[in-house]
Structure formats: structure tokens, C-alpha cells
Amino acid sequence: MAAAAQSRWSSVLNTMAEIDFKNPPSPYGHPMRMVDRIDSLDIAAAKMVARKCVSCNEPLLQGHFPEFPILPGILQVEALLQTCSLLVKLIDGADIMRRAIISESRLKHMRPVLPGDTMMMEAQLVTRKDPFYTFRVRAFVDNEDAAKGQITLQWLDTVPRATNGVKG
């Protein structure tokens, strides 16, 4: 038992040593990369806090709205999804591109995220029943909630392929 625990923690420490907290791994490029930095990671608690610095030059803000630019709510959700996916990658080594959102229950948006804001994203894994992962999530600016709720993800290697009515 002690050897197994030692091996697990060695693996976790090796993984943490490989993480560049200022440039976390991401399959996304600009402008869809929504996690700029990992601020804290607690593997034992399955919790991570990351950040997105919202610039006035973001192409995603152009035209939303021209006189009063705000980060669209769906992009706040995408930032939270990327944070959750990155957390699972760091815990389980999962492929962060092979996830699908199943539900965003009770996800509420409370304040706009504006250019110049630093949006912090907090994700904590609350239940895991392979292939489903449920997270408590929160996006906040200056400790004021912008969005919070719960997100459930499913990893795609377990999703049945659509057959378009063709039996094979």
C-alpha cells in the first residue's frame, strides 16, 4: 500500500515539475486560448485556479458591443471548460481536446467581464463517474463573481459515434 501511494505521489510530483504555470499546456491558439496562466493547483483537492487577462485588443471583443465591449458569456463558459479540462489533464493525463460538455447546470452570469479585467477561473472536481466529470466552477473579477455554477463533462473516447441511420 505504501509503495503504491509513493508511486502515485512520485507521478504527481513529476507531472507538476513539468507544468509551466505561466504558459500552461493548451491545444488552442490565439484567440481561442482562454487560460493564460495557472495560479494555483491542488491535486489532492482536485482544484485549480487559473486566469484570463482580457485585453481591449481581443479580436473576440470586436463588435460585442462596439460602444461597450464585454467578454461574451459563452466565452466565459469556454474559459471555465478549458480550466476544467486542464485540471483533468493534470490529474489523469486526459486528452483535453477529447471532451464534450454535457451540461452547465445552474451556471449563472452575474457581472460583465470588461477589457482590462483579469478574470480568474476556479474549478474543483466534485464527482467523477467515468467517463463523466462534474465540477463546481466560478469565474470572478476582483473577487466579485462574474459566473458560477456546475459543469459536467464527458470524455469523447467513450461517446458512441453517430451512424446517421446506417447499421454496420
SVG drawing of the C-alpha trace seen along z (x, -y; Angstrom):
<svg xmlns="http://www.w3.org/2000/svg" viewBox="-31 -54 41 58">
<polyline fill="none" stroke="black" stroke-width="0.4" points="0.0,0.0 2.8,-2.4 4.7,-1.7 1.5,-2.4 1.0,-5.7 4.7,-6.6 4.4,-5.8 1.3,-7.9 2.8,-10.9 6.0,-10.5 3.9,-10.6 2.0,-13.7 5.3,-15.5 6.8,-14.6 3.7,-15.9 3.8,-19.1 7.5,-19.6 6.7,-19.5 3.9,-22.1 4.8,-25.6 2.3,-27.6 2.9,-30.8 2.3,-29.0 0.0,-26.0 -0.4,-23.3 -3.2,-24.0 -4.2,-22.8 -5.8,-26.2 -4.0,-29.1 -4.8,-32.7 -7.6,-33.9 -9.4,-30.8 -6.9,-30.1 -8.7,-31.2 -6.3,-30.1 -3.3,-32.5 -1.8,-31.2 -2.3,-28.7 -2.3,-30.5 -2.8,-27.5 -3.2,-23.8 -4.1,-21.4 -4.0,-17.9 -5.2,-16.3 -8.3,-18.6 -8.7,-18.4 -8.9,-22.2 -7.3,-24.7 -7.4,-28.5 -6.3,-30.0 -6.6,-33.4 -7.5,-35.1 -6.3,-38.6 -8.9,-40.4 -7.3,-42.9 -9.0,-45.7 -7.3,-44.3 -9.0,-40.9 -10.5,-40.0 -13.3,-38.2 -14.5,-41.6 -14.6,-43.4 -18.3,-44.1 -19.6,-42.8 -20.6,-45.6 -18.8,-48.4 -19.6,-51.1 -19.4,-48.9 -17.2,-45.8 -17.7,-42.9 -16.5,-39.3 -19.4,-37.2 -20.9,-34.9 -20.3,-31.8 -16.6,-32.7 -16.7,-32.8 -18.1,-29.3 -15.4,-28.3 -12.8,-29.6 -14.3,-27.6 -14.4,-24.5 -10.7,-24.9 -9.9,-25.3 -11.8,-22.1 -10.2,-20.2 -6.7,-21.3 -7.4,-20.2 -8.4,-16.7 -5.3,-16.6 -3.1,-17.3 -4.9,-14.8 -5.5,-12.0 -3.4,-12.8 -6.6,-13.0 -6.5,-14.5 -8.0,-17.9 -9.4,-18.1 -11.5,-15.0 -14.1,-16.3 -17.7,-17.3 -19.9,-19.5 -22.8,-17.5 -24.5,-20.2 -23.9,-23.5 -26.4,-23.3 -27.2,-26.3 -24.5,-28.3 -25.3,-32.0 -23.7,-35.1 -23.6,-38.0 -21.5,-40.7 -19.9,-41.6 -16.2,-41.0 -14.7,-44.0 -11.5,-44.9 -8.7,-45.4 -10.2,-42.8 -8.3,-39.8 -10.9,-37.0 -10.0,-34.3 -11.4,-30.9 -11.7,-28.4 -12.6,-24.7 -13.0,-21.9 -13.8,-18.3 -16.7,-17.3 -17.8,-13.9 -16.2,-11.5 -18.0,-8.6 -16.0,-7.6 -16.5,-9.0 -18.3,-11.9 -16.6,-14.6 -18.7,-17.2 -17.1,-20.4 -18.0,-23.3 -16.9,-26.4 -16.5,-30.1 -15.3,-33.0 -14.6,-36.2 -13.0,-39.6 -11.6,-41.4 -13.2,-38.8 -16.7,-39.7 -18.5,-36.7 -18.9,-37.0 -20.2,-33.5 -20.6,-30.4 -22.3,-27.1 -21.7,-23.5 -20.4,-21.9 -20.4,-18.2 -18.0,-17.0 -17.8,-13.6 -14.6,-12.5 -15.2,-11.7 -13.4,-8.4 -16.4,-7.0 -19.1,-8.7 -20.8,-6.4 -20.2,-7.5 -23.2,-8.7 -24.1,-6.3 -26.5,-8.5 -29.0,-5.6 -26.5,-3.2 -26.2,0.1 -22.9,1.7"/>
</svg>
